[in-house]
Amino acid sequence: DAMVIQNPRYQVTQFGKPVTLSCSQTLNHNVMYWYQQKSSQAPKLLFHYYDKDFNNEADTPDNFQSRRPNTSFCFLDIRSPGLGDAAMYLCATSTAGERHNEQFFGPGTRLTVL
Amino acid sequence: AQSVTQPDIHITVSEGASLELRCNYSYGATPYLFWYVQSPGQGLQLLLKYFSGDTLVQGIKGFEAEFKRSQSSFNLRKPSVHWSDAAEYFCAVGWGDMRFGAGTRLTVKP
């Protein structure tokens, strides 16, 4: 089945220790998104890639970076995680065009910062 | 300003009862409208979507939603709730990108 995969599902890191979260997709979608979702809150868009074009949300902290080496993979790098970065991180994909807003989500990675 | 409002933070219904979750939006034009469901510790699953055409849309798991332009609403309904429907429900609207409402947590009583 075509799908969006996130690894790992659970990630524990230490305060200030860099961490990378991974997302891969078999849908061949050209748009990939990263969301941060804190407990009992709505997902908040961090950034997205339209093919290789990177689009950063204005209020996304510099501590968050992303890489998309190819169509299938996208990574979220948190350079120096703080306690406030503990959250669920959701990856999503979509196709460009009229229906490009329909997004397909992965299961998420829950990040714990000690 | 563009916004999505889900007025109910938490709703409790009895199993077998009907359900309606409210969603209101504020946009310059009719956006694309979505309802997603999220079970604890899981990603978001699309229940249904509205782009154009018939204002009553059917989704998965027996859910439906009705788009009312005059009220800027897109309320989600289900005639008979099952215990497995307990989850968080998010309304989302998009016009170039997607914005989520704050979510409504549904509890189902036996």
Interface residues (C-beta under 8 A of the other chain):
Chain A: V4 Q6 S40 Q41 A42 P43 L45 H48 M88 L90 A92 E98 R99 N101 E102 Q103 F104 F105 G106 P107 G108 R110
Chain B: Y32 F34 Y36 G41 Q42 G43 L44 Q45 L46 K49 F51 F90 G94 W95 D97 M98 F100 G101 A102 G103 R105
